[in-house]
Amino acid sequence: MNEVKLQKRGKIQRYSVQLVDNPSINSGPLLTVAEAADILRVSSSTIWRLKQSRKIRFYKIGGCIRFLKSDLLSYLEAHAVDVIE
């Protein structure tokens, strides 16, 4: 556990936080909504809809929404339709 100190209204408050080591975050650059739409070959509004319904994983950095290519490919693989022989 790490301790974080925040000052609020002149008072310092201490919070204990646990940092998570997430190796998937290190798997490539973060993509914008437009870049994610290009990869999946759908419109930007489709990406926003998938994000809103939490069907694709995303990262919120400040006010920006970003995606990892590996997460987009995982979504694509999860929605693959098997062939019938």
C-alpha positions, 0 to 999 in steps of 0.5 A: 500500500502507498500513501497519498496526501491530498490537501482539501480546504486547507486540511491534509487528508491521507489515503491508502492506495494500492497500485496495480501492475497491469502488463496489458497497459504496456502493450502498445500506444493508446488509440483515439476513438477515430483510430479505434474506428479505423481498426474495427472498420466501423464509424466513430459513433459505433465506437462511442456506443460500444464504449458507453455500453461497456462492450469494449475496454477503454482508458479514461485519461483526464477527459480523453478516452483511449483504447489499446489495439490488443483490447480491440482485437480481443473484442473482434476475436470474441465476436467471431462467428465459427464456420459451419462445415 
